[in-house]
Amino acid sequence: MKNKLALLVMSARNLNRQHIQLILVIVSLAMLVLGTGAPLEGGGVGIR
């Protein structure tokens, strides 16, 4: 368990600002794609 914690700390130190920005961009694009595919509110079956 101690080795895993040390490995986690080492990998967290290797993250720089560009990695964090890239992760945020990917997450925001994924949320945008999921949001555009969301159904409209009250989307009934029959269109009148």
C-alpha positions as CSV (number, residue, x, y, z in Angstrom):
1,M,0.0,0.0,0.0
2,K,2.9,2.3,0.8
3,N,4.4,1.8,-2.7
4,K,1.1,2.6,-4.4
5,L,0.8,5.8,-2.5
6,A,4.3,6.8,-3.4
7,L,3.6,6.0,-7.1
8,L,0.4,8.1,-7.0
9,V,2.4,11.0,-5.6
10,M,5.1,10.7,-8.2
11,S,2.5,10.6,-11.0
12,A,0.8,13.6,-9.6
13,R,4.0,15.5,-9.7
14,N,4.5,14.6,-13.3
15,L,1.3,16.4,-14.3
16,N,2.1,19.8,-15.5
17,R,-0.2,22.7,-16.5
18,Q,-0.6,21.5,-20.1
19,H,-1.8,18.1,-19.0
20,I,-4.4,19.6,-16.8
21,Q,-5.6,21.9,-19.6
22,L,-5.8,19.0,-22.0
23,I,-7.8,17.0,-19.6
24,L,-10.2,19.9,-19.0
25,V,-10.6,20.4,-22.8
26,I,-11.4,16.7,-23.3
27,V,-13.9,16.6,-20.5
28,S,-15.6,19.8,-21.7
29,L,-15.9,18.5,-25.3
30,A,-17.3,15.2,-24.0
31,M,-19.9,17.1,-22.0
32,L,-20.8,19.3,-25.0
33,V,-21.3,16.1,-27.2
34,L,-23.5,14.5,-24.5
35,G,-25.5,17.7,-24.1
36,T,-26.2,18.1,-27.8
37,G,-27.5,14.5,-27.9
38,A,-29.8,15.0,-25.0
39,P,-33.5,14.8,-25.8
40,L,-35.7,17.9,-25.5
41,E,-37.8,18.4,-22.4
42,G,-41.2,16.7,-22.7
43,G,-40.2,14.9,-25.9
44,G,-43.5,13.2,-26.6
45,V,-43.8,10.2,-29.0
46,G,-46.3,11.8,-31.4
47,I,-45.7,15.0,-33.2
48,R,-48.8,17.2,-33.7
